Each structure stands twice: as structure tokens, then as C-alpha cells.
Amino acid sequence: MNASRKKIATLAGAVFTFGLIASAVSFADTPALSKGDQAFVAKVSQGGMFEVAASKVAEDKASAQDVKDQANTEVHDHELVGSKLKSIASSNGDDFSTDLNAGFTARVAKLNALSGKAFDDAYIAEMKTIHALDGAAFAQEAKTGQNADLKAFAAETVLIVKRHIGALHGVSSKS
């Protein structure tokens, strides 16, 4: 009986040790993002969600067709970018919030309260501001990010942001 208990104890110890090793290997397979990369993900995910939310409002409320067209482009492009960001972040163990923060929610509400040319002008101003901030974040991440997937994503996405900035300058001169 004593020998039987020793075998069970030894077997239990081996199973426990194997479990710890398996957990460590599993954890090592999911690379963690650096604090800087996590901050980048948090910042641009919120910025992108704001652009989509504000642009969905603009698709309905804008008075100028070129503003509506730009809003449609923003929704399309930023939903794709957001999906890719979520995939990269998730594969690296970082799940970001899909809820728009209070500051951006308030900015969307302010836009929603406007109409006509006032809406168009405010929307374009918001888009210029957020694109400048997020564009700088993408450019910085492309240069100094620690995660290779995020660096490549940022280098690719900064080109989209630059294209949007150029388009926004063209739209604002017409409204």
C-alpha cells in the first residue's frame, strides 16, 4: 500500500510538472506586446473607432456630397484597418476595448447635434485632427515599435492615413 501511494504521488508530481511546462510553453507561444506597443494599440484603436463612428454620422448628416463620399471611404478603410489591428493584437495576447471611450463618445455626440455646413465643417475639422494624431502614432510605431507585425502594420497604415489627410484637405476647400 505504501509503495502504491509513492507511485501515485510520483505520478501526480509528474503530471503537475508536465502541466507547468506545458503552460510555460503555451504562454511563450503567445508573445506579449511591449508597453509602448500596447499604448500604440490602445491609442489608434480608439482613434479608428472614433473615425468610423463619426463617419457613419457623416454618411447620413453631411450636406455636401464630397463630405459624404469621404465619410464612406473613412468607414470602409478604418473598419478594415481596425480588423487587422485587432487580429495582430489578439495574436499577441492583447485584446483592446471595442467600446469608444467617453471623450470620443462626447465628440461624436457634438457632431450629431450639428447639421448642414456647420456639420460638414466640424466633421472635416475632427477628421483632420484625429488623422494628424493617429498618423504621427503610426509613423512612430513604424520606426520604433518592438513587435514586427505591428511595425509592418503601422508602416502600411500610415500610407492610408496620409492619403486620407490629402483627401480631407481637398474636401474642406470645397465646403
JOSUL-V462171 format. One line per field, one symbol per residue. burial: # if it has 16 or more other C-alpha atoms within 10 Angstrom, else .. A space follows every 10 residues. Layout:
burial = ???
//
This chain:
burial = .......... .......... .......... .##...##.# ##.####### #########. ####.###.# #####.###. ##..##.##. ##.#.#...# ...#...#.. ##.#....## #.##.###.# #..##.#### ##..#.#.## #.###.##.# #..##..#.. ##...
//
